């Protein structure tokens, strides 16, 4: 089964240590129980027991230490890195958040050239340390052009760091924080590390957020914090590139958290609703309930298939193949957006029950809207996706097929990524994913994809339209659908997903595509030839009630009572 079930954990692992980590993590949460998780969440309780568990089992040390800096089990292996995001996210966003922020904090360290700090970080990980990423500021957000954190020279080769950072995860306990700033005398960018327990590190306050209650999201000041050459990770262009490349690594991890939380919520809502009787009928007798549950399940399967495949591309990346830059942006933006949509559909079923304080669903509906807006908004990631229109459709190269990447390997390219020069990013022929696929809805979706290609070739946006960010975001939704469908299809073959599931997935994909096309046509002024092509994109899927009922009975209703979290 594609979806995670902690009570029947059967994920394919070639690496025994990875399986051990996941099973011990599942045991930690199941022994803790839902009631205690919810009580901690309600009280905004810092999760010291989670931190202690990670330290005791040396989990971050093995998952997040690159090969050569730790022991024989230590490597950056995105297969298991992604898996741990999903497993921890399954129990609450804030558990995954501590992990994700540590990933971000380690990025500039292992992307840098300071070998002493790399070995220090590895030692701290082995001792159970967590990490943080000091990039955003209160007045500028993640606009690093406007960064005000400054290193002032002392005249003896050392500096004093002065400035503030805002919305910084793990800012209370991070063993090291990677901080982005600039030199006062040259204006050159710099990444350096600080210790959150140093007397010149001022923890201003916890920023209460609408979600991730048990996490600590901090505002902090550096008050003449002493910095030496031993604390400098990177400078100049290297520091700038480290900021961008760290985000490339970290932002897609939120998609896995969305998958984890949505999976848990689906189990809970099915158990609640399908064991109830209303008006003399089981709740699932109502057609709208079956439809909402089935579509939630299908969207979740599609999210998981896409995320797994995006990690295959990320693990296979090189200077010559940087397709992950688009696919990771979509993993962050689209997968999290789908999680938010699932939360709304499930809430329409369970209604007020989903807001009760003792349910997992209450956390999910609160967190689901936040996840697409963490680590760069949907609009920021859509702007990135838009840069790849031409390369995706018209400038393809003959890349060899990317295999399923569950092999045991250190993904060292993460820490030597080529930065910038997005115009040099090439794509393989997307149409290969349709080879051997004869399902009616898949072929109809392909028609929509080809119509977008025709639109770009024959009804190209004018210079004025291309300058309109809102217009291009709407157009980007259509390109995102094309790439989303591509990776889902590639993985449907790899995981041998049955035809009924594929057809029902692409039924909602066709509807979504048509809806984006309608919004694109009706929101902006379009030329006649543009309207003509867009109109053709607005098509209906092929509906098969018998197929839908088979999916409902065999795959969705069968989830009832398959997972119930320990109380």
C-alpha angles and dihedrals in degrees: 000000000000095000122080117251110179092197090057101029108180107150112154109254127176088181115072092199091057092052090047091053093050095046093048090049091051090050091050093056097039090051090048090051134206095274093059092043089053093045091053090047093050091050096044086237116183106240100235090153089060091048090048092049092051089050096046094050093039089227100151089043091060099036100042107032113094118233111276096035100067140027129297093285094050119104142118100255111167092200091067095029088061092044093054090050089056096044094048091042090052088070098041139324093246092062091054090042094064088053094046093049089050088053090052092047092052093049099080090041096056093035089055131080099237102113093181092060091045091057090043090053091050090052092048091050090053088051090053100262123161125208141214141207117228104198113114125073131201097246099036107030108202094338094126092180086072097043112147101188103118139192112212117202119239092200094246100080094275132098144209116229116216128176146068137268127199136202094019117162119223088013091143101054110015112138086212131009119203105219127195120212144121140257114258095219100045105020087229117150119249141184117206137164130241135185114238090214094057114115091236090056107090117198100207101185149313112266106223110222131193089247141023089050097178093050120093113233106184146199111207140176129211107214107195088317107189114243126185132183088266089067097051114104102176142340140205118356090354091060091048091049090047090057093052095041092049089055088049088058100041109036097067091058090076088067089063091051089053090051091050096049093043091052093052092047092050092055092048095048094047091049092049099044102036093052092055132089122210126181089354094304133096109256092243090062088078109094094220091055092053091047095049094045093046094048091047090052093047093048089050093050089050091050091052094046091050094047094049091049094046088056089053088058093044092052090049095048125130138159087275096047115045099150087127089079090072097032093051092050088054091046088056099040107030101035092048090046090053089052089055090050091051090052090056093048093048091047089054087059103043095030114177092006089070091061096053112118096233096057128093087221091068090064093043097054088048095047099038094073092048098053098069087051099051122093094016126343124265088256093055091051092044089055088055092049090052091063090069102056096106097041093046096052109021113021104049127156132205102261117176113249115277110234128213103283107212091123122124107259142131108247094217095162088078089074098044099043119158107241131216125348093107090172088070094059110112132196135207123238105291091199091073090079089067094055110118092008113122101160109132097232092046090054091047091051088052088057088058091049092051090049090058089052089051090048092054093046101041105022099032115181112262121244089258093051092047090055091055104093092196091054092049093048089055090048089047091059087065094049089047089055090052094053092040090055092046096057093041090055093046090054094041085065094045094049093037095235110191121253096247091058092046092050093050092047091053091046090066090038090058091048092048092048091049090049092052089048092051092050090047092051098042100042100053139043107259133186116248093253090050092051091049093057095040090052089058090056091062100087138139128245121242105263120212112179093190092054091047092053091050091054090047094049100038102036112018109033088041088067090070111120091356091117129022118163118235113259 
